[in-house]
Amino acid sequence: MKKVLFIIGSLRAKSFNRQLADVAEQLLAGRVEVERLDISDVPLVNQDKEFPAPEAVDRIRKAVSETHALWIFTPEYNGSYPGMVKNALDWLSRPLVAGDYATPTCIAGKVVAISGAGGKAATAGSCAKLTELLTFIRAEVLESQTGVVIAPESWATDVLTLSDEQREALRQQAEALIAKIEK
Ligand SMILES: Cc1cc2nc3c(=O)[nH]c(=O)nc-3n(C[C@H](O)[C@H](O)[C@H](O)COP(=O)(O)O)c2cc1C
């Protein structure tokens, strides 16, 4: 069975993006294997500490190397994706051996799906900038993306409720991702 690795760009216990990932996982159930990548312990990029890489960096690189695709669920922070996501992707974009820019990195060529839950812009800025970053580091960004506007009542309850349209958009994205990696 093909594998999809989820990255959730929020550390918040009741994260709406984590709840969106929960729905996506249900949509993928039985079709692909889903794993979640913890990026909370990845240290800040420091070129003095690249070789050998920190243990948490080795761990995320191994997980990314072994997956068929990634699916990133990103909040929008000030019109962009959170720094934690940038930091992890920066590590993934670096060579494994000092000075070796010829060998493809573990993120190069990986299929990456992007979704986000946020305020009224539906994470448009976050998803667009993340697309730009992923393209820059040579990942293959799935064209189908889902941006969810968090419903007014959800802000009070911390429970993500999706409209039929939002759920359908996520379902279509899940199908597009499966089709892409089954090719
Ligand atoms: C630093 C910061 C900046 C934010 N900027 C935006 C923003 O530009 N647009 C937006 O829709 N929401 C913004 N928010 C609100 C988040 O959308 C909201 O906190 C959301 O719940 C975060 O996702 P999560 O529930 O997965 O943690 C911001 C939140 C933080 C902490």
PDBQT file of the ligand as one rigid body, heavy atoms in Angstrom, charges set to zero:
ROOT
HETATM    1  C1  LIG A 201       0.910  34.568  14.743  1.00  0.00    +0.000 C 
HETATM    2  C2  LIG A 201      -0.474  34.369  14.204  1.00  0.00    +0.000 A 
HETATM    3  C3  LIG A 201      -0.841  35.019  13.049  1.00  0.00    +0.000 A 
HETATM    4  C4  LIG A 201      -2.104  34.795  12.496  1.00  0.00    +0.000 A 
HETATM    5  N1  LIG A 201      -2.404  35.372  11.282  1.00  0.00    +0.000 NA
HETATM    6  C5  LIG A 201      -3.516  34.972  10.629  1.00  0.00    +0.000 A 
HETATM    7  C6  LIG A 201      -3.750  35.353   9.273  1.00  0.00    +0.000 A 
HETATM    8  O1  LIG A 201      -2.973  36.066   8.662  1.00  0.00    +0.000 OA
HETATM    9  N2  LIG A 201      -4.867  34.896   8.663  1.00  0.00    +0.000 N 
HETATM   10  C7  LIG A 201      -5.751  34.079   9.303  1.00  0.00    +0.000 A 
HETATM   11  O2  LIG A 201      -6.737  33.670   8.698  1.00  0.00    +0.000 OA
HETATM   12  N3  LIG A 201      -5.576  33.712  10.581  1.00  0.00    +0.000 NA
HETATM   13  C8  LIG A 201      -4.474  34.114  11.258  1.00  0.00    +0.000 A 
HETATM   14  N4  LIG A 201      -4.246  33.693  12.542  1.00  0.00    +0.000 N 
HETATM   15  C9  LIG A 201      -5.280  32.934  13.232  1.00  0.00    +0.000 C 
HETATM   16  C10 LIG A 201      -5.213  31.461  12.875  1.00  0.00    +0.000 C 
HETATM   17  O3  LIG A 201      -5.880  31.253  11.644  1.00  0.00    +0.000 OA
HETATM   18  C11 LIG A 201      -5.919  30.654  13.946  1.00  0.00    +0.000 C 
HETATM   19  O4  LIG A 201      -5.233  30.839  15.182  1.00  0.00    +0.000 OA
HETATM   20  C12 LIG A 201      -6.000  29.189  13.610  1.00  0.00    +0.000 C 
HETATM   21  O5  LIG A 201      -6.785  28.578  14.577  1.00  0.00    +0.000 OA
HETATM   22  C13 LIG A 201      -4.624  28.547  13.600  1.00  0.00    +0.000 C 
HETATM   23  O6  LIG A 201      -4.694  27.229  13.144  1.00  0.00    +0.000 OA
HETATM   24  P1  LIG A 201      -4.803  25.970  14.154  1.00  0.00    +0.000 P 
HETATM   25  O7  LIG A 201      -6.163  25.990  14.722  1.00  0.00    +0.000 OA
HETATM   26  O8  LIG A 201      -4.552  24.797  13.281  1.00  0.00    +0.000 OA
HETATM   27  O9  LIG A 201      -3.755  26.153  15.223  1.00  0.00    +0.000 OA
HETATM   28  C14 LIG A 201      -3.018  33.925  13.139  1.00  0.00    +0.000 A 
HETATM   29  C15 LIG A 201      -2.629  33.283  14.325  1.00  0.00    +0.000 A 
HETATM   30  C16 LIG A 201      -1.371  33.479  14.835  1.00  0.00    +0.000 A 
HETATM   31  C17 LIG A 201      -0.955  32.725  16.080  1.00  0.00    +0.000 C 
ENDROOT
TORSDOF 0
